[in-house]
Amino acid sequence: MDIRFFDKLESTNNYGKLLDPNTVGEFTVICARQQTAGIGQQGNIWVSEPYKNLTFSVILKPTFLAADEQYNLTMAIALAVADTVEHQLSTLRSPFSVHIKWPNDIYVDDSKICGTLVTNQLCGSHISQSICGIGLNVNQTVFPDWLPNPTSLKQLISTDSDLEPLLQNILENLRDCYQQLKDHEGTDDIKARYMSRFYRLGIEAEYIYNDSPIRATITGIDRYGHLQLTTANGLQLSCGMKEIKFI
């Protein structure tokens, strides 16, 4: 595993895109101690205080995954991070619950501790390379007011965490989950574990669907990663990211 540390980058994902895909090795990790223009989902920015958090990208080459199986990789990455966060909290007997909020945010109770962003490159009907960005709030305790519900490990356990061992734990869990996908027979287990952490699964709640408020219950996801919901009046919905908003 090739881990490359940088004191400052605009974006680890963007840096990964500059590397020659023909020569860069799988599981090359680009880690920035300070990220000045981090990227979140749907063009949002990722805010991270310098030297306090983990902001990194992992380059994978899941050529064994068909283009229509892209969401399997999203599940594996989110699960690897969630397992790491839960382990970190459990060592201090924390009472908090770790969830995966669709499609790939990591929540502790109702607060966001981590975001991920997966950028896939296709070759024909299969994925040729994936750049998997991860931003985990670790030792930061003050966040901008406009962020709706952030949290960090330090806010939860009141102590600093060493960043490099934490990074290694995430990468080890990611390697295990990735190998399960590669072995194919492990995909069902990945999805089952992912769904066991699914935020609001089976709970009726308020959402914004195509700019209109609805009350609905999450029932699962389909093979493409679309969120499945049933509204209070029995209508079944299948939603992409731009169609549904959590309230």
C-alpha positions as CSV (number, residue, x, y, z in Angstrom):
1,M,0.0,0.0,0.0
2,D,1.4,3.4,-1.1
3,I,0.4,6.1,1.3
4,R,1.4,9.6,0.2
5,F,1.2,12.4,2.8
6,F,0.9,16.1,1.8
7,D,0.9,19.1,4.1
8,K,-1.5,20.9,1.8
9,L,-3.7,20.1,-1.2
10,E,-6.7,21.7,-2.8
11,S,-8.5,18.3,-3.0
12,T,-7.2,14.8,-2.6
13,N,-9.7,13.6,-5.2
14,N,-8.6,16.1,-7.8
15,Y,-5.0,15.2,-7.1
16,G,-5.8,11.6,-7.7
17,K,-7.3,12.5,-11.1
18,L,-4.0,13.9,-12.2
19,L,-2.1,10.7,-11.6
20,D,-1.5,8.4,-14.6
21,P,-4.1,5.6,-14.3
22,N,-1.7,3.3,-16.3
23,T,1.1,3.6,-13.7
24,V,-0.5,4.4,-10.4
25,G,-0.9,1.4,-8.2
26,E,-4.1,0.1,-6.6
27,F,-4.6,1.2,-3.0
28,T,-2.5,4.3,-3.6
29,V,-3.6,6.7,-0.8
30,I,-3.4,10.5,-1.1
31,C,-3.7,12.1,2.4
32,A,-3.7,15.8,3.0
33,R,-3.1,17.3,6.4
34,Q,-4.7,20.5,5.1
35,Q,-7.3,20.5,2.3
36,T,-8.2,23.9,0.9
37,A,-10.9,23.1,-1.5
38,G,-12.4,19.7,-0.5
39,I,-15.3,18.4,-2.5
40,G,-18.5,16.9,-1.1
41,Q,-21.5,15.3,-2.8
42,Q,-23.3,17.2,-5.6
43,G,-20.6,19.9,-5.8
44,N,-20.7,20.9,-2.1
45,I,-17.5,21.8,-0.3
46,W,-16.0,19.7,2.5
47,V,-14.9,21.9,5.4
48,S,-12.0,20.5,7.5
49,E,-9.7,22.3,10.0
50,P,-6.0,21.8,9.1
51,Y,-4.1,19.1,10.9
52,K,-7.2,18.0,12.9
53,N,-9.0,15.5,10.7
54,L,-8.5,12.8,8.1
55,T,-9.0,13.9,4.5
56,F,-7.7,11.4,2.0
57,S,-8.5,9.5,-1.2
58,V,-7.9,5.9,-2.1
59,I,-7.3,4.8,-5.7
60,L,-8.9,1.4,-6.5
61,K,-9.2,-0.5,-9.8
62,P,-12.3,-2.6,-9.4
63,T,-12.3,-4.0,-12.9
64,F,-14.3,-6.9,-11.6
65,L,-17.3,-4.6,-11.1
66,A,-19.7,-4.0,-14.0
67,A,-20.8,-0.4,-14.5
68,D,-24.3,-1.2,-13.1
69,E,-22.6,-2.5,-9.9
70,Q,-21.0,0.8,-8.9
71,Y,-23.1,1.1,-5.8
72,N,-21.5,-2.0,-4.4
73,L,-18.2,-0.1,-4.0
74,T,-20.1,2.8,-2.4
75,M,-21.5,0.4,0.2
76,A,-18.1,-1.2,0.9
77,I,-16.4,2.2,1.5
78,A,-19.1,3.5,3.8
79,L,-19.2,0.3,5.7
80,A,-15.4,0.3,6.2
81,V,-15.5,3.8,7.7
82,A,-18.6,3.1,9.9
83,D,-17.0,0.0,11.3
84,T,-13.8,2.0,12.2
85,V,-15.8,4.8,13.8
86,E,-17.8,2.3,15.9
87,H,-14.6,0.5,17.0
88,Q,-13.1,3.8,18.0
89,L,-16.2,4.7,20.1
90,S,-16.6,1.3,21.6
91,T,-13.0,1.3,23.0
92,L,-14.2,4.0,25.3
93,R,-17.6,2.4,26.0
94,S,-19.4,5.2,24.1
95,P,-23.2,4.9,24.1
96,F,-23.5,6.3,20.6
97,S,-24.9,4.4,17.5
98,V,-23.1,4.6,14.2
99,H,-25.3,4.8,11.0
100,I,-24.9,5.1,7.3
101,K,-27.1,7.9,5.9
102,W,-28.0,7.3,2.3
103,P,-26.1,7.2,0.1
104,N,-22.7,7.3,1.9
105,D,-22.5,9.7,4.9
106,I,-21.5,8.3,8.3
107,Y,-23.7,9.5,11.2
108,V,-23.3,9.1,14.9
109,D,-26.9,9.2,16.2
110,D,-28.3,12.2,14.2
111,S,-25.0,14.0,13.5
112,K,-22.6,13.7,10.5
113,I,-19.1,12.7,11.3
114,C,-17.9,11.6,7.8
115,G,-18.6,12.1,4.1
116,T,-17.4,10.1,1.2
117,L,-17.2,10.8,-2.5
118,V,-16.6,8.0,-5.1
119,T,-15.6,9.0,-8.7
120,N,-15.6,6.1,-11.1
121,Q,-14.0,5.9,-14.5
122,L,-15.5,3.3,-16.9
123,C,-14.0,1.3,-19.7
124,G,-16.7,-0.3,-21.7
125,S,-19.2,-2.1,-19.4
126,H,-16.9,-2.2,-16.4
127,I,-15.2,0.2,-13.9
128,S,-11.5,0.8,-14.8
129,Q,-10.6,3.0,-11.8
130,S,-12.2,4.6,-8.8
131,I,-11.1,7.5,-6.7
132,C,-12.6,7.2,-3.3
133,G,-12.5,10.4,-1.2
134,I,-13.1,10.2,2.6
135,G,-13.4,13.1,5.0
136,L,-13.6,12.1,8.7
137,N,-14.0,14.7,11.5
138,V,-11.6,13.6,14.2
139,N,-10.2,16.3,16.5
140,Q,-12.1,19.3,15.3
141,T,-14.5,20.8,17.8
142,V,-15.6,24.1,16.2
143,F,-17.5,24.1,12.9
144,P,-19.1,26.8,10.7
145,D,-22.6,27.8,11.7
146,W,-24.0,26.9,8.3
147,L,-23.1,23.2,8.6
148,P,-26.4,21.7,9.9
149,N,-25.4,18.8,12.1
150,P,-21.6,18.1,12.3
151,T,-19.8,16.2,15.0
152,S,-16.4,14.7,15.5
153,L,-14.8,11.9,17.5
154,K,-13.4,14.5,19.9
155,Q,-16.8,16.0,20.5
156,L,-18.1,12.5,21.3
157,I,-15.3,11.1,23.4
158,S,-13.7,14.3,24.7
159,T,-10.2,13.2,23.8
160,D,-7.9,13.5,20.8
161,S,-7.4,10.5,18.5
162,D,-4.1,9.8,16.7
163,L,-4.7,10.3,13.0
164,E,-2.3,7.9,11.4
165,P,-3.4,4.8,13.3
166,L,-7.0,5.7,12.6
167,L,-6.2,6.0,8.9
168,Q,-4.5,2.6,9.0
169,N,-7.6,1.1,10.7
170,I,-9.9,2.5,8.0
171,L,-7.6,1.2,5.2
172,E,-7.5,-2.3,6.8
173,N,-11.3,-2.4,7.0
174,L,-11.6,-1.1,3.4
175,R,-9.2,-3.8,2.2
176,D,-11.3,-6.5,3.9
177,C,-14.6,-5.1,2.4
178,Y,-13.0,-4.7,-1.0
179,Q,-11.8,-8.2,-1.0
180,Q,-15.3,-9.4,-0.2
181,L,-16.5,-7.6,-3.3
182,K,-13.7,-9.0,-5.3
183,D,-14.6,-12.5,-4.2
184,H,-18.2,-11.8,-5.4
185,E,-19.8,-14.2,-2.9
186,G,-19.2,-11.5,-0.2
187,T,-21.4,-8.9,-1.9
188,D,-24.6,-10.0,-0.2
189,D,-22.8,-9.8,3.2
190,I,-21.6,-6.3,2.4
191,K,-25.2,-5.2,1.6
192,A,-26.6,-6.9,4.7
193,R,-24.1,-5.2,7.0
194,Y,-24.6,-1.9,5.2
195,M,-28.4,-2.1,5.6
196,S,-28.0,-3.0,9.2
197,R,-26.6,0.4,9.8
198,F,-29.0,2.2,7.4
199,Y,-30.1,5.6,8.9
200,R,-33.9,5.8,9.4
201,L,-34.6,2.4,7.9
202,G,-38.2,1.5,8.7
203,I,-38.9,4.8,10.4
204,E,-41.5,7.2,9.1
205,A,-40.0,10.7,8.7
206,E,-40.3,14.0,6.8
207,Y,-38.5,14.5,3.5
208,I,-38.5,16.9,0.5
209,Y,-39.3,15.0,-2.7
210,N,-38.9,16.9,-5.9
211,D,-39.3,20.2,-4.0
212,S,-42.5,19.0,-2.2
213,P,-42.7,17.9,1.5
214,I,-43.7,14.3,2.1
215,R,-43.9,11.9,5.0
216,A,-42.4,8.5,4.1
217,T,-40.7,5.4,5.4
218,I,-37.4,4.1,4.0
219,T,-37.7,0.5,3.0
220,G,-34.3,-0.2,1.4
221,I,-32.3,0.4,-1.8
222,D,-32.3,-1.2,-5.2
223,R,-29.2,-2.7,-7.0
224,Y,-28.4,0.7,-8.5
225,G,-28.4,2.4,-5.1
226,H,-31.7,4.2,-5.5
227,L,-33.5,4.9,-2.2
228,Q,-36.8,3.1,-1.8
229,L,-39.5,4.7,0.2
230,T,-43.2,4.3,0.9
231,T,-45.2,7.4,1.6
232,A,-47.8,7.7,4.3
233,N,-50.6,7.2,1.7
234,G,-48.9,4.1,0.3
235,L,-47.1,5.5,-2.8
236,Q,-43.9,3.7,-3.5
237,L,-40.9,5.9,-4.6
238,S,-37.5,5.1,-6.0
239,C,-35.2,8.1,-5.7
240,G,-31.9,9.3,-7.0
241,M,-29.8,11.8,-5.1
242,K,-31.2,14.9,-6.6
243,E,-34.8,13.9,-6.0
244,I,-34.9,13.4,-2.3
245,K,-33.7,15.5,0.6
246,F,-33.6,14.5,4.3
247,I,-35.1,17.0,6.8
